[in-house]
Amino acid sequence: MAYWIAGQIADGSLDTATGTHIIWADIAYDLDYPEELEPLVHCAHNLDGWEESGGVSSDELKREAVEAAKQFWSKRRSAAETEG
């Protein structure tokens, strides 16, 4: 499920804040916050607590989340290609 959500974040078909929140609040929580999901959980925290006065734009946080999703999703692709 986490790979599917990350893929949707990476390809732009799911809003970044929504997708990272789902990974944080539903998937990572249920899995006791595995290390593999930490970058996406971190992005979810940043997006959830974003304030305009914080010095970092929401667009920058969204770009970081998309990059984290792409990296996480690419690990799945690499593993599938190795197994295949």
N, CA, C and O atoms as a GROMACS GRO file, in nm:
protein
  336
    1MET      N    1   0.083  -0.119   0.000
    1MET     CA    2   0.000   0.000   0.000
    1MET      C    3   0.087   0.126   0.000
    1MET      O    4   0.059   0.221  -0.072
    2ALA      N    5   0.194   0.126   0.081
    2ALA     CA    6   0.282   0.243   0.087
    2ALA      C    7   0.346   0.270  -0.049
    2ALA      O    8   0.357   0.386  -0.090
    3TYR      N    9   0.387   0.164  -0.120
    3TYR     CA   10   0.446   0.182  -0.252
    3TYR      C   11   0.344   0.240  -0.350
    3TYR      O   12   0.378   0.325  -0.433
    4TRP      N   13   0.222   0.195  -0.341
    4TRP     CA   14   0.116   0.244  -0.430
    4TRP      C   15   0.092   0.394  -0.406
    4TRP      O   16   0.084   0.472  -0.501
    5ILE      N   17   0.080   0.432  -0.280
    5ILE     CA   18   0.059   0.573  -0.245
    5ILE      C   19   0.180   0.655  -0.290
    5ILE      O   20   0.164   0.763  -0.347
    6ALA      N   21   0.300   0.605  -0.263
    6ALA     CA   22   0.422   0.678  -0.304
    6ALA      C   23   0.426   0.695  -0.455
    6ALA      O   24   0.466   0.801  -0.504
    7GLY      N   25   0.385   0.593  -0.529
    7GLY     CA   26   0.381   0.604  -0.674
    7GLY      C   27   0.285   0.711  -0.720
    7GLY      O   28   0.313   0.783  -0.816
    8GLN      N   29   0.171   0.722  -0.653
    8GLN     CA   30   0.074   0.827  -0.687
    8GLN      C   31   0.126   0.966  -0.653
    8GLN      O   32   0.100   1.062  -0.726
    9ILE      N   33   0.198   0.978  -0.543
    9ILE     CA   34   0.260   1.107  -0.509
    9ILE      C   35   0.364   1.141  -0.616
    9ILE      O   36   0.370   1.254  -0.665
   10ALA      N   37   0.445   1.043  -0.651
   10ALA     CA   38   0.554   1.065  -0.747
   10ALA      C   39   0.503   1.105  -0.885
   10ALA      O   40   0.563   1.190  -0.951
   11ASP      N   41   0.391   1.045  -0.928
   11ASP     CA   42   0.342   1.078  -1.063
   11ASP      C   43   0.242   1.194  -1.063
   11ASP      O   44   0.191   1.232  -1.169
   12GLY      N   45   0.214   1.250  -0.946
   12GLY     CA   46   0.128   1.367  -0.938
   12GLY      C   47  -0.020   1.339  -0.937
   12GLY      O   48  -0.101   1.432  -0.940
   13SER      N   49  -0.058   1.212  -0.932
   13SER     CA   50  -0.201   1.181  -0.932
   13SER      C   51  -0.265   1.190  -0.793
   13SER      O   52  -0.387   1.181  -0.780
   14LEU      N   53  -0.183   1.209  -0.689
   14LEU     CA   54  -0.233   1.225  -0.552
   14LEU      C   55  -0.164   1.347  -0.492
   14LEU      O   56  -0.042   1.362  -0.503
   15ASP      N   57  -0.241   1.433  -0.428
   15ASP     CA   58  -0.187   1.550  -0.362
   15ASP      C   59  -0.079   1.508  -0.263
   15ASP      O   60  -0.096   1.411  -0.188
   16THR      N   61   0.031   1.581  -0.264
   16THR     CA   62   0.146   1.546  -0.181
   16THR      C   63   0.114   1.542  -0.032
   16THR      O   64   0.148   1.446   0.036
   17ALA      N   65   0.048   1.645   0.016
   17ALA     CA   66   0.016   1.651   0.159
   17ALA      C   67  -0.079   1.538   0.198
   17ALA      O   68  -0.063   1.477   0.303
   18THR      N   69  -0.177   1.512   0.114
   18THR     CA   70  -0.272   1.404   0.141
   18THR      C   71  -0.202   1.269   0.142
   18THR      O   72  -0.223   1.188   0.232
   19GLY      N   73  -0.120   1.244   0.041
   19GLY     CA   74  -0.052   1.116   0.031
   19GLY      C   75   0.045   1.090   0.144
   19GLY      O   76   0.047   0.981   0.201
   20THR      N   77   0.127   1.191   0.178
   20THR     CA   78   0.221   1.170   0.287
   20THR      C   79   0.148   1.154   0.421
   20THR      O   80   0.193   1.081   0.509
   21HIS      N   81   0.035   1.224   0.435
   21HIS     CA   82  -0.044   1.208   0.558
   21HIS      C   83  -0.099   1.065   0.568
   21HIS      O   84  -0.098   1.006   0.677
   22ILE      N   85  -0.147   1.010   0.458
   22ILE     CA   86  -0.197   0.871   0.460
   22ILE      C   87  -0.084   0.776   0.499
   22ILE      O   88  -0.104   0.685   0.580
   23ILE      N   89   0.034   0.797   0.441
   23ILE     CA   90   0.147   0.710   0.475
   23ILE      C   91   0.183   0.724   0.623
   23ILE      O   92   0.210   0.625   0.690
   24TRP      N   93   0.184   0.846   0.673
   24TRP     CA   94   0.219   0.871   0.813
   24TRP      C   95   0.113   0.817   0.909
   24TRP      O   96   0.143   0.737   0.997
   25ALA      N   97  -0.010   0.860   0.889
   25ALA     CA   98  -0.115   0.834   0.988
   25ALA      C   99  -0.174   0.695   0.979
   25ALA      O  100  -0.221   0.641   1.080
   26ASP      N  101  -0.173   0.635   0.862
   26ASP     CA  102  -0.237   0.505   0.846
   26ASP      C  103  -0.135   0.393   0.829
   26ASP      O  104  -0.134   0.297   0.907
   27ILE      N  105  -0.050   0.404   0.730
   27ILE     CA  106   0.039   0.293   0.696
   27ILE      C  107   0.155   0.282   0.795
   27ILE      O  108   0.176   0.176   0.854
   28ALA      N  109   0.231   0.390   0.813
   28ALA     CA  110   0.347   0.384   0.903
   28ALA      C  111   0.302   0.354   1.046
   28ALA      O  112   0.368   0.277   1.117
   29TYR      N  113   0.194   0.414   1.089
   29TYR     CA  114   0.141   0.388   1.223
   29TYR      C  115   0.113   0.239   1.243
   29TYR      O  116   0.154   0.180   1.343
   30ASP      N  117   0.042   0.180   1.146
   30ASP     CA  118   0.007   0.038   1.156
   30ASP      C  119   0.129  -0.053   1.155
   30ASP      O  120   0.126  -0.162   1.211
   31LEU      N  121   0.238  -0.007   1.092
   31LEU     CA  122   0.360  -0.088   1.080
   31LEU      C  123   0.464  -0.050   1.186
   31LEU      O  124   0.579  -0.094   1.178
   32ASP      N  125   0.425   0.029   1.284
   32ASP     CA  126   0.514   0.074   1.392
   32ASP      C  127   0.631   0.157   1.338
   32ASP      O  128   0.744   0.143   1.384
   33TYR      N  129   0.603   0.241   1.241
   33TYR     CA  130   0.696   0.338   1.184
   33TYR      C  131   0.830   0.277   1.140
   33TYR      O  132   0.934   0.304   1.199
   34PRO      N  133   0.825   0.195   1.035
   34PRO     CA  134   0.950   0.135   0.986
   34PRO      C  135   1.045   0.240   0.928
   34PRO      O  136   1.001   0.344   0.878
   35GLU      N  137   1.172   0.212   0.937
   35GLU     CA  138   1.276   0.306   0.892
   35GLU      C  139   1.258   0.345   0.745
   35GLU      O  140   1.288   0.459   0.708
   36GLU      N  141   1.212   0.253   0.662
   36GLU     CA  142   1.195   0.279   0.520
   36GLU      C  143   1.096   0.392   0.491
   36GLU      O  144   1.108   0.461   0.390
   37LEU      N  145   1.001   0.411   0.581
   37LEU     CA  146   0.898   0.514   0.562
   37LEU      C  147   0.933   0.647   0.629
   37LEU      O  148   0.860   0.744   0.614
   38GLU      N  149   1.045   0.651   0.702
   38GLU     CA  150   1.081   0.770   0.777
   38GLU      C  151   1.090   0.896   0.691
   38GLU      O  152   1.039   1.001   0.733
   39PRO      N  153   1.151   0.893   0.572
   39PRO     CA  154   1.156   1.016   0.492
   39PRO      C  155   1.017   1.069   0.455
   39PRO      O  156   0.995   1.190   0.454
   40LEU      N  157   0.925   0.979   0.425
   40LEU     CA  158   0.789   1.023   0.391
   40LEU      C  159   0.713   1.072   0.514
   40LEU      O  160   0.635   1.166   0.505
   41VAL      N  161   0.735   1.007   0.627
   41VAL     CA  162   0.672   1.053   0.752
   41VAL      C  163   0.726   1.191   0.788
   41VAL      O  164   0.650   1.278   0.831
   42HIS      N  165   0.855   1.211   0.771
   42HIS     CA  166   0.918   1.341   0.797
   42HIS      C  167   0.853   1.449   0.709
   42HIS      O  168   0.822   1.558   0.756
   43CYS      N  169   0.834   1.418   0.582
   43CYS     CA  170   0.770   1.513   0.490
   43CYS      C  171   0.627   1.542   0.534
   43CYS      O  172   0.582   1.656   0.528
   44ALA      N  173   0.556   1.440   0.578
   44ALA     CA  174   0.419   1.460   0.625
   44ALA      C  175   0.416   1.554   0.745
   44ALA      O  176   0.331   1.642   0.752
   45HIS      N  177   0.509   1.535   0.839
   45HIS     CA  178   0.517   1.624   0.955
   45HIS      C  179   0.543   1.768   0.911
   45HIS      O  180   0.480   1.861   0.959
   46ASN      N  181   0.638   1.784   0.819
   46ASN     CA  182   0.671   1.918   0.772
   46ASN      C  183   0.553   1.986   0.703
   46ASN      O  184   0.525   2.103   0.727
   47LEU      N  185   0.484   1.911   0.618
   47LEU     CA  186   0.369   1.968   0.547
   47LEU      C  187   0.254   1.997   0.642
   47LEU      O  188   0.185   2.098   0.628
   48ASP      N  189   0.234   1.908   0.739
   48ASP     CA  190   0.125   1.925   0.835
   48ASP      C  191   0.147   2.047   0.924
   48ASP      O  192   0.052   2.117   0.959
   49GLY      N  193   0.273   2.072   0.960
   49GLY     CA  194   0.303   2.184   1.049
   49GLY      C  195   0.350   2.308   0.979
   49GLY      O  196   0.399   2.401   1.044
   50TRP      N  197   0.337   2.313   0.845
   50TRP     CA  198   0.388   2.426   0.769
   50TRP      C  199   0.316   2.556   0.804
   50TRP      O  200   0.193   2.561   0.815
   51GLU      N  201   0.396   2.658   0.822
   51GLU     CA  202   0.344   2.793   0.842
   51GLU      C  203   0.417   2.886   0.747
   51GLU      O  204   0.536   2.870   0.724
   52GLU      N  205   0.346   2.981   0.693
   52GLU     CA  206   0.403   3.074   0.596
   52GLU      C  207   0.525   3.147   0.652
   52GLU      O  208   0.616   3.181   0.577
   53SER      N  209   0.526   3.171   0.780
   53SER     CA  210   0.636   3.246   0.841
   53SER      C  211   0.757   3.157   0.871
   53SER      O  212   0.856   3.206   0.925
   54GLY      N  213   0.752   3.029   0.836
   54GLY     CA  214   0.858   2.936   0.871
   54GLY      C  215   0.984   2.946   0.788
   54GLY      O  216   1.083   2.881   0.822
   55GLY      N  217   0.984   3.024   0.681
   55GLY     CA  218   1.104   3.043   0.602
   55GLY      C  219   1.119   2.946   0.486
   55GLY      O  220   1.203   2.968   0.399
   56VAL      N  221   1.041   2.840   0.483
   56VAL     CA  222   1.045   2.744   0.373
   56VAL      C  223   0.908   2.745   0.305
   56VAL      O  224   0.805   2.740   0.372
   57SER      N  225   0.908   2.753   0.174
   57SER     CA  226   0.780   2.758   0.104
   57SER      C  227   0.713   2.621   0.104
   57SER      O  228   0.780   2.518   0.112
   58SER      N  229   0.582   2.621   0.095
   58SER     CA  230   0.509   2.494   0.087
   58SER      C  231   0.546   2.421  -0.041
   58SER      O  232   0.547   2.298  -0.044
   59ASP      N  233   0.577   2.495  -0.148
   59ASP     CA  234   0.619   2.432  -0.273
   59ASP      C  235   0.748   2.353  -0.255
   59ASP      O  236   0.763   2.244  -0.310
   60GLU      N  237   0.842   2.408  -0.178
   60GLU     CA  238   0.968   2.339  -0.152
   60GLU      C  239   0.942   2.211  -0.072
   60GLU      O  240   1.001   2.106  -0.101
   61LEU      N  241   0.856   2.218   0.028
   61LEU     CA  242   0.823   2.099   0.107
   61LEU      C  243   0.756   1.993   0.019
   61LEU      O  244   0.781   1.874   0.036
   62LYS      N  245   0.671   2.037  -0.072
   62LYS     CA  246   0.605   1.943  -0.163
   62LYS      C  247   0.706   1.878  -0.257
   62LYS      O  248   0.696   1.759  -0.285
   63ARG      N  249   0.803   1.956  -0.306
   63ARG     CA  250   0.907   1.900  -0.392
   63ARG      C  251   0.988   1.795  -0.316
   63ARG      O  252   1.021   1.690  -0.371
   64GLU      N  253   1.020   1.823  -0.190
   64GLU     CA  254   1.093   1.727  -0.108
   64GLU      C  255   1.012   1.599  -0.089
   64GLU      O  256   1.066   1.489  -0.093
   65ALA      N  257   0.882   1.613  -0.070
   65ALA     CA  258   0.796   1.497  -0.052
   65ALA      C  259   0.787   1.415  -0.179
   65ALA      O  260   0.790   1.292  -0.174
   66VAL      N  261   0.778   1.480  -0.293
   66VAL     CA  262   0.773   1.409  -0.421
   66VAL      C  263   0.904   1.333  -0.442
   66VAL      O  264   0.903   1.218  -0.485
   67GLU      N  265   1.016   1.397  -0.411
   67GLU     CA  266   1.146   1.331  -0.426
   67GLU      C  267   1.157   1.210  -0.332
   67GLU      O  268   1.206   1.105  -0.372
   68ALA      N  269   1.112   1.224  -0.208
   68ALA     CA  270   1.113   1.112  -0.113
   68ALA      C  271   1.025   0.999  -0.164
   68ALA      O  272   1.062   0.882  -0.153
   69ALA      N  273   0.910   1.032  -0.220
   69ALA     CA  274   0.819   0.930  -0.274
   69ALA      C  275   0.883   0.859  -0.393
   69ALA      O  276   0.872   0.737  -0.405
   70LYS      N  277   0.950   0.934  -0.480
   70LYS     CA  278   1.017   0.874  -0.595
   70LYS      C  279   1.127   0.779  -0.550
   70LYS      O  280   1.142   0.670  -0.605
   71GLN      N  281   1.205   0.820  -0.451
   71GLN     CA  282   1.313   0.735  -0.402
   71GLN      C  283   1.258   0.608  -0.339
   71GLN      O  284   1.310   0.499  -0.362
   72PHE      N  285   1.153   0.621  -0.259
   72PHE     CA  286   1.091   0.504  -0.196
   72PHE      C  287   1.034   0.411  -0.301
   72PHE      O  288   1.054   0.290  -0.295
   73TRP      N  289   0.963   0.467  -0.397
   73TRP     CA  290   0.901   0.387  -0.503
   73TRP      C  291   1.005   0.318  -0.589
   73TRP      O  292   0.985   0.205  -0.633
   74SER      N  293   1.116   0.386  -0.615
   74SER     CA  294   1.221   0.327  -0.699
   74SER      C  295   1.286   0.206  -0.632
   74SER      O  296   1.334   0.116  -0.700
   75LYS      N  297   1.287   0.204  -0.500
   75LYS     CA  298   1.341   0.086  -0.428
   75LYS      C  299   1.255  -0.036  -0.459
   75LYS      O  300   1.307  -0.147  -0.475
   76ARG      N  301   1.126  -0.016  -0.468
   76ARG     CA  302   1.034  -0.126  -0.500
   76ARG      C  303   1.060  -0.175  -0.643
   76ARG      O  304   1.065  -0.296  -0.667
   77ARG      N  305   1.077  -0.083  -0.736
   77ARG     CA  306   1.104  -0.120  -0.875
   77ARG      C  307   1.235  -0.195  -0.886
   77ARG      O  308   1.244  -0.295  -0.957
   78SER      N  309   1.338  -0.146  -0.816
   78SER     CA  310   1.469  -0.213  -0.820
   78SER      C  311   1.460  -0.354  -0.764
   78SER      O  312   1.520  -0.447  -0.819
   79ALA      N  313   1.387  -0.371  -0.657
   79ALA     CA  314   1.371  -0.504  -0.596
   79ALA      C  315   1.295  -0.596  -0.690
   79ALA      O  316   1.329  -0.714  -0.702
   80ALA      N  317   1.192  -0.544  -0.756
   80ALA     CA  318   1.113  -0.626  -0.848
   80ALA      C  319   1.198  -0.668  -0.968
   80ALA      O  320   1.188  -0.782  -1.015
   81GLU      N  321   1.282  -0.579  -1.018
   81GLU     CA  322   1.366  -0.611  -1.131
   81GLU      C  323   1.473  -0.714  -1.092
   81GLU      O  324   1.510  -0.799  -1.174
   82THR      N  325   1.523  -0.706  -0.971
   82THR     CA  326   1.623  -0.801  -0.922
   82THR      C  327   1.562  -0.940  -0.907
   82THR      O  328   1.624  -1.041  -0.939
   83GLU      N  329   1.438  -0.943  -0.856
   83GLU     CA  330   1.369  -1.070  -0.835
   83GLU      C  331   1.325  -1.132  -0.966
   83GLU      O  332   1.321  -1.255  -0.979
   84GLY      N  333   1.290  -1.049  -1.065
   84GLY     CA  334   1.232  -1.092  -1.190
   84GLY      C  335   1.326  -1.164  -1.276
   84GLY      O  336   1.290  -1.207  -1.386
   0.00000   0.00000   0.00000
